[in-house]
Amino acid sequence: DTLDLTYLATLDYSRDLFSSGSFESGVSVAQGPSPFGQSETLEEPYIQFQYAPTQRKIWTWNTEAMLAERRGLGSEDNKGGVYTFLDYNFNLRYHIGLLKDLADQAVAPYGKRLSMGPNATWFLSDNMRMRCQYAHSTALGGEKPEEKVTLQATFSLGNLKQMD
């Protein structure tokens, strides 16, 4: 009843659109033992469109879904979710975006939770970025809606050249 072998497979397709855009789509599938139940299969299809009228002004729209099929958990065997994100990159270093996320809540109270909100990202260099994001999440069961602001700093090691 358990699966000891783990595998991951990905299929991607991409294409240039017009003279200043691109399209990507694909799906990833992973199967193996699960920390929840006996075994699980994860499926993740995605699609991305990008429109870049100039190198300094780029629109990107992503949509991704996730389906988790787990065995041995009874009524909690299948969970899923989908998110979509629209990002506008202006002047290379600055991004503004809007995120919408719908997902099965994996812990009580169960149900679908919708979260959405804007964000702003500033790339200080190729290796460092700062992000501020506001998120509003719908209420589940007797809970109240959730409002939060997240500040994030991301640093990476590597080439330390400044962005032009």
C-alpha positions, 0 to 999 in steps of 0.5 A: 500500500505504500510507494517507496519510489519517488519520481518527478516529471515535467513537460514544458512548452514555450513560444515567442508571441508577436515580436515582443512577447512569449507564452509558456505552459507545462505540467509537473507531476510527482509521486512517492511516499507522503508525510501525510497518509500512505503515498501521494501524487502532486500535479501542477499545471501552469501557464505564463504570458509575457508582453515586453514592449521595451526591455524596461517595461514588461507585463507578466501574467502567471497562473498555476494550479496544484492538485494533491491526491493522497492515499490513506487520509479518508475524506482528506485525500484530495486537496487543490488550489490555484493562483494567478499573478499579474506583474508589471516590471517598470524601469528594470528594478521596480515591480508592482503586482496583484495576486489572487489565490484560492486553496483548500484549507488543509487544517480545521476549519476546512473549506476554500480560502480566497486570498488577494492583494497587491505587492511592490518589489524593489530590486536593489541589485541582482542579488537583493530585493525588498518586497511589501505585500498586503493580503486579504483572506476570506473567513472560514467557519467561525474565523474572521477575515484575515488582513496582513502586511508582509515585508520581505528581504531576499538576499542571494550569493553570487555575482555582485554587479549592480543592475543598470 
